[in-house]
């Protein structure tokens, strides 16, 4: 009887531990809020999803000359520039950077929160490949 009781107790403890972990995972999953700075939501007029899977999110980004994108977030990414244009970027620390972009080039971008303005005379067009890990 003692052996049976010990085995039942171990099984019960294991089942209880699994149930607690599953409950915690369900609570965490249900409480995961969408990112209020998600660039696809904040910049819906200029950014469009091309492809998304478990590894990457590919975004087509076109900003008309003189137009702006409000404050938004990007993950680590590679950006491929399809046209020549000039952007003014403002980061959360207030730093402004003017950067000309050259068609048929690419650059690595660290994760960032920023706002942008196309200060040139031509529309911008870029493809951003955001990493999900």
C-alpha positions in Angstrom: 0.0 0.0 0.0 2.8 2.4 0.8 4.5 1.8 -2.6 1.1 2.4 -4.4 0.5 5.5 -2.3 4.0 6.9 -3.1 3.5 6.2 -6.8 0.1 7.9 -6.8 1.5 10.9 -4.9 4.4 11.3 -7.4 1.9 11.1 -10.3 -0.4 13.6 -8.7 2.4 16.0 -8.1 3.6 15.7 -11.7 0.1 16.2 -13.0 -0.4 19.2 -10.8 2.9 20.7 -11.9 1.9 20.2 -15.6 -1.5 21.8 -15.0 0.0 24.8 -13.3 2.5 25.3 -16.1 -0.3 25.0 -18.7 -2.5 27.4 -16.8 0.3 30.0 -16.5 1.0 29.6 -20.3 -2.7 30.2 -21.1 -2.9 33.2 -18.9 0.3 34.7 -20.4 -0.8 34.0 -23.9 -4.2 35.6 -23.4 -2.7 38.7 -21.8 -0.1 39.3 -24.6 -1.2 42.7 -25.9 -0.5 43.8 -29.4 2.4 46.2 -29.7 1.0 49.8 -29.9 4.1 50.9 -31.9 3.8 48.1 -34.5 4.9 49.8 -37.7 2.2 48.0 -39.8 -0.5 49.4 -37.6 0.9 52.9 -36.9 2.1 53.4 -40.5 -0.7 51.6 -42.3 -0.8 54.2 -45.0 2.8 53.7 -46.0 3.8 50.2 -44.8 2.4 46.9 -46.1 3.1 43.3 -45.2 4.5 41.2 -48.0 5.4 38.0 -46.1 5.4 36.8 -42.6 6.5 33.5 -41.1 8.1 32.2 -37.9 11.4 33.8 -38.8 10.9 37.1 -40.6 8.4 39.8 -41.4 8.9 41.5 -44.8 7.5 45.0 -45.2 7.1 47.2 -48.3 7.5 50.8 -47.2 6.8 53.8 -49.5 6.7 57.3 -48.2 5.6 60.1 -50.6 7.9 63.2 -50.8 7.1 65.5 -47.9 5.1 62.9 -46.0 5.9 61.5 -42.6 5.5 58.3 -40.6 4.6 58.7 -36.9 6.6 57.1 -34.1 6.8 53.3 -34.5 9.0 50.3 -33.8 11.1 48.0 -36.0 13.0 44.8 -35.0 16.5 44.1 -36.1 16.3 44.1 -39.9 17.9 44.4 -43.3 16.6 47.2 -45.5 16.8 47.2 -49.3 16.5 50.6 -50.9 14.7 50.6 -54.2 14.8 54.3 -55.0 17.0 57.3 -54.2 15.5 59.5 -51.4 16.4 61.5 -48.3 14.9 60.8 -44.9 14.9 62.7 -41.6 14.8 60.3 -38.7 13.9 61.3 -35.1 14.6 58.8 -32.3 13.1 58.8 -28.8 16.1 60.8 -27.4 15.2 63.7 -29.8 18.2 63.1 -32.1 17.5 64.0 -35.7 19.5 62.4 -38.5 19.2 63.2 -42.2 20.2 60.3 -44.4 20.2 60.0 -48.2 19.3 56.5 -49.5 20.6 55.1 -52.7 18.7 52.7 -55.0 20.0 49.2 -55.3 21.7 49.3 -51.9 21.0 47.6 -48.5 21.8 48.2 -44.9 21.6 46.5 -41.5 19.3 48.2 -39.0 19.4 47.7 -35.3 16.0 47.5 -33.5 14.7 51.0 -33.3 11.8 53.2 -32.3 11.6 56.3 -34.5 9.6 58.7 -36.6 10.5 59.5 -40.2 9.9 62.3 -42.7 10.7 62.1 -46.4 12.4 65.4 -46.8 13.5 64.8 -50.4 11.7 65.5 -53.7 11.2 61.8 -54.6 9.1 59.1 -53.0 10.9 56.6 -50.9 10.6 52.9 -51.5 12.2 50.2 -49.5 11.8 46.6 -48.5 12.5 45.8 -44.8 13.2 42.3 -43.7 12.6 42.2 -39.9 14.0 39.2 -37.9 11.7 37.6 -35.3 14.4 36.2 -33.1 
